[in-house]
Amino acid sequence: MLSLTLVLVIAVSNLTALGFLIHQLVYADVKDGRSLMVAALQVWLTNIIVFGLAFWELDRGGPVLRTQLPRTDLPLADFRFSQDENEGTVQEVADGSSGTSDWVPTLVDYLYVSVTNSTAFSPTDTMPLSSRAKLLMSVESISALLTSLLVIARAVSILH
């Protein structure tokens, strides 16, 4: 619970920073495109990290349960990874599947989900299954979209 609370505090703080950034764009006469770009990059990268951590902490009961319990005893999954469906494919792919190799998602897998969600504004190979995963991915996509479209576009226009 403590780690989820910390992730929530960071997420709310980062979304607040994004709100301040957008407010500065709309209501202030911002002339420094470089500092605006740095601020947007900080918000975007923090967004990726915080949502990756949130996905990692929530999915299938969290990282401790995923490594301690057999797959059959885990809570329902929040995400569908391709490794969970690769068992019936060609041998070199099937060998890395969760059914064959006892694969479980790690922090890197959830950070990858977060990066692709922040750059494509949608899931790529890992699909959200639960309402909370869909809600989290929606919030992440919208904040990444606002950062990209509003803040970065304005910063680039100031630089030219």
C-alpha positions as CSV (number, residue, x, y, z in Angstrom):
1,M,0.0,0.0,0.0
2,L,2.9,2.4,0.8
3,S,4.4,2.0,-2.7
4,L,1.1,2.5,-4.4
5,T,0.5,5.6,-2.3
6,L,3.9,7.0,-3.3
7,V,3.2,6.3,-7.0
8,L,-0.2,8.1,-6.6
9,V,1.5,11.1,-5.0
10,I,4.1,11.3,-7.8
11,A,1.3,10.9,-10.5
12,V,-0.8,13.6,-9.0
13,S,2.2,15.9,-8.6
14,N,3.3,15.3,-12.2
15,L,-0.2,15.9,-13.6
16,T,-0.3,19.1,-11.5
17,A,3.0,20.1,-13.0
18,L,1.5,19.5,-16.5
19,G,-1.5,21.7,-15.5
20,F,0.9,24.5,-14.5
21,L,2.9,24.1,-17.7
22,I,-0.3,24.3,-19.8
23,H,-1.5,27.3,-17.8
24,Q,1.9,29.1,-18.5
25,L,1.4,28.4,-22.2
26,V,-2.1,29.8,-22.3
27,Y,-1.9,32.8,-19.9
28,A,1.7,33.8,-19.8
29,D,3.9,35.2,-22.5
30,V,6.5,32.4,-22.6
31,K,9.6,33.4,-24.6
32,D,12.0,30.7,-23.5
33,G,11.4,27.7,-25.7
34,R,14.4,25.7,-24.3
35,S,13.1,25.7,-20.7
36,L,9.7,24.9,-21.9
37,M,11.0,21.9,-23.8
38,V,13.0,20.7,-20.8
39,A,9.9,21.1,-18.6
40,A,7.8,19.1,-21.1
41,L,10.4,16.4,-21.3
42,Q,10.6,16.1,-17.5
43,V,6.8,15.8,-17.2
44,W,6.7,13.2,-20.1
45,L,9.5,11.1,-18.7
46,T,8.1,11.2,-15.1
47,N,4.7,10.2,-16.6
48,I,6.3,7.1,-18.2
49,I,8.0,6.1,-15.0
50,V,5.1,6.6,-12.7
51,F,2.6,4.8,-14.9
52,G,5.1,2.0,-15.5
53,L,5.4,1.6,-11.7
54,A,1.7,1.8,-11.3
55,F,1.1,-1.0,-13.9
56,W,3.9,-3.1,-12.2
57,E,2.4,-2.6,-8.7
58,L,-1.2,-3.4,-9.6
59,D,-1.1,-6.2,-12.2
60,R,-1.9,-9.7,-10.9
61,G,-1.5,-8.7,-7.3
62,G,1.9,-6.9,-7.6
63,P,5.5,-7.9,-8.1
64,V,5.8,-10.0,-4.9
65,L,2.7,-12.1,-5.6
66,R,3.7,-12.6,-9.2
67,T,7.1,-14.1,-8.2
68,Q,5.9,-16.0,-5.1
69,L,2.6,-17.7,-6.2
70,P,2.0,-20.2,-9.0
71,R,0.2,-18.6,-12.0
72,T,-3.0,-20.5,-11.2
73,D,-3.2,-18.8,-7.7
74,L,-2.7,-15.2,-9.0
75,P,-5.5,-12.6,-9.0
76,L,-6.9,-11.8,-12.4
77,A,-4.6,-10.1,-14.8
78,D,-4.9,-6.4,-15.6
79,F,-2.8,-6.8,-18.8
80,R,-2.6,-9.4,-21.6
81,F,1.0,-9.8,-22.6
82,S,1.8,-11.6,-25.9
83,Q,4.0,-14.1,-23.9
84,D,0.8,-15.5,-22.4
85,E,-0.5,-16.4,-25.9
86,N,2.7,-17.6,-27.6
87,E,2.6,-21.3,-26.6
88,G,1.1,-22.6,-29.8
89,T,3.4,-20.7,-32.2
90,V,6.7,-21.6,-33.9
91,Q,9.2,-23.3,-31.5
92,E,11.6,-20.4,-31.0
93,V,8.7,-18.1,-30.0
94,A,6.9,-20.8,-28.0
95,D,10.0,-21.4,-25.9
96,G,9.7,-17.9,-24.5
97,S,6.0,-18.2,-23.7
98,S,4.7,-18.0,-20.1
99,G,3.4,-21.6,-20.4
100,T,6.7,-23.0,-21.5
101,S,9.3,-20.9,-19.7
102,D,7.3,-19.8,-16.6
103,W,7.7,-16.2,-17.9
104,V,6.3,-13.5,-15.7
105,P,6.3,-9.8,-16.5
106,T,9.0,-7.6,-14.9
107,L,9.4,-3.9,-14.3
108,V,11.0,-3.6,-17.8
109,D,7.8,-5.1,-19.4
110,Y,5.6,-2.5,-17.6
111,L,7.9,0.4,-18.4
112,Y,7.7,-0.8,-22.1
113,V,3.9,-0.7,-21.9
114,S,4.1,2.8,-20.5
115,V,6.5,4.0,-23.2
116,T,4.4,2.7,-26.0
117,N,1.2,4.1,-24.4
118,S,2.9,7.5,-24.1
119,T,4.2,7.5,-27.7
120,A,1.5,5.8,-29.6
121,F,-1.3,7.1,-27.3
122,S,-2.7,3.5,-27.3
123,P,-1.6,0.0,-26.3
124,T,0.6,-1.8,-28.8
125,D,1.2,-5.4,-28.0
126,T,0.0,-5.5,-24.4
127,M,-3.7,-5.0,-24.0
128,P,-5.5,-3.7,-20.9
129,L,-8.0,-6.1,-19.5
130,S,-9.4,-4.5,-16.3
131,S,-11.3,-1.2,-16.0
132,R,-8.5,0.2,-13.8
133,A,-5.9,-0.6,-16.4
134,K,-7.9,1.0,-19.1
135,L,-8.5,4.1,-16.9
136,L,-4.8,4.4,-16.0
137,M,-3.8,4.0,-19.7
138,S,-6.3,6.6,-20.7
139,V,-5.0,9.1,-18.1
140,E,-1.4,8.4,-19.3
141,S,-2.3,8.8,-23.0
142,I,-4.2,12.0,-22.5
143,S,-1.4,13.6,-20.4
144,A,1.2,12.5,-23.0
145,L,-0.9,13.8,-25.8
146,L,-1.3,17.2,-24.0
147,T,2.4,17.3,-23.3
148,S,3.3,16.5,-26.9
149,L,0.7,18.6,-28.7
150,L,0.5,21.7,-26.6
151,V,3.7,22.1,-24.8
152,I,6.2,20.7,-27.2
153,A,4.5,22.3,-30.2
154,R,4.6,25.7,-28.5
155,A,8.2,25.3,-27.5
156,V,9.2,24.5,-31.0
157,S,7.3,27.5,-32.4
158,I,9.2,29.8,-29.9
159,L,12.5,28.3,-30.9
160,H,11.9,29.2,-34.6
